[in-house]
Amino acid sequence: MENDNLIVKILQRRGRLKNRPEERSFDSVSIADMAFLLLIFFIVTGSFVLRQGIFFSLPSKTSGSVSLDERQITEVFPVENGFLHNGILLNREGFGRMLRERGKKAADSVLMIHMGGKIRYERLVDTLSVARESGVRRVSLKNADKGGAL
């Protein structure tokens, strides 16, 4: 009889357990894993490249002309194997050093770059790059084919 009571109690418990509302749970571990994987994916594949290049502040249409003294103008002719300044051929380091020295003497100096049709575009970019690295703030381009000597 005790066994019968025991069996009845077990069956009653099973019945009570079945009648209970199911506890619903949400496994957030897999969602967190997916979120971190997506975060890592976007960080790795995203492009965080800074703008590269040479940037200028061009004068506006309404800006006036500026008069300069001869001592404020530094003229350079980019050539295939360097930079021609006052008849002297300078390499990249020598040209940068010369620009830094001129910048110390006259802070408001202008670099005038003489370009022609036979000079490659890469030489202009290299000249502008050296000028920027040397702290030159004002640059002027002149067409060497029209009145510039080369």
N, C-alpha and C positions, 0 to 999 in steps of 0.2 A: 504494500500500500504506500509505503514511503516512496518506492520507485515510481508509482503512478503519479503521486503528487509532484515528484521531481520532474517527470516528463511533462506534466501539465504546466508547471512553472516555466520550463524551457520553451514550450510552444507559445505560451503567453508572451514571453519576452521577445520571441521572434516576431510575433504579431505586432507587438508594440514598436519594435524596431522598423518593421516594414511600414507601419502607418505614420511614422515620423516624417516630416518633410525633409527632403534631401538638402544637406548643406552644400551650397554651391561655393566653390572656391575658384579663384583665378590665379593661374601660375604666371606670375609676372617676370620670372627669371628669363624665360625665352624671349619675351618682348624686350627686356633690357639688353640682352645679348644682341638682338637684331638692331636695336638703336645704336649701340656702340659700333657694331660692324658697319652700319651705314655712315656713321660719323667718321670713322677711319677711312672708309671708301672715298667720301667727299673731300676729306683733307688731303688724301694722297693724290686723287685725280684732279683736284681743283688747281687752277693756275693762279698763283700769287706772284705773278711777275710784275715787277715795277716797270713803269714806262721807261723804256730805254731810248736814248737818242740825244739829240742836241736841241734844246728848246730856246727860242728867242722871244724877246719882247719887241715886236715890230712897232715902228712909229705909226701914229694915226695919220689920217689924211690931212688933218688940220694942223699938224705940228709944223712949226716953222723951220727954217734952215739954221744951221749952226756954223758959226765961223770958228775956225781952228787955226792955231799957230803951227808952223812947220814942225816945231819940236814935239807937238802932241801927236803927230801922225807917224805910225810905224808901217812901212810898206813892205810887203812880202810877196814873192812870186813862188807859188808851189810848183816844184818840178818833180820829175820821176824819182830822183834819188835824194830828195831833201827839200830844203826851203832856201830860196835865194833872197838874201837881205843885204842891201848896199853892195851888191857884187860879190858877196861872200856866201858860199854854199854851207848851210848848217844842217846837221842831222836833227832828229826829233828832240833829243835831249838838249842840244845846244840852242835850238830855237826856243824851247820852253824856258831855259835859263835866261836867255836874252829878253823874252817877254816879261818875266818876273822882275828883272832888273829895271826895265823901262817902266813897269807899273809902280815900282817904288819911287822913281823919280817924278813921274807925272801920273797921278791917279786918274785923271780924266783923259787919258790918251785913247787914241782910236787905232785899231789895227785895220789897215786897208789891204785887202787880199786881191791881187791882180789875177783874174782868171781869163783863160782864152779857150777857144774851141778845141785845141789840141791837148788840153790838160784834162786828165781823167777826173771824174766825179769823186773818186775815193781820195784823191789828193785834197780836194776841198773839205771833205769830211774830216780828214786827218788834221788839216790846218785848224779847223774850227774846234776840234777836240783838244789840240794842244793849247789853243787860246783859252778855252774854258778851264782847263786844268791849271793854267797859269794865272787865272784871275782876271782876264781881260773882259771888260763889261761892254765895250762898244766895238762893233765890227762893221766894216763897210766893204762891199764887193765892187770891183771895178772890172770892166771888160777890157782885157789886155789887147784884144783884137781891134779895139777902137781907141787908140791913143795911148795905150799902156805899152811900155817897152818890155820886151822879153827876149 
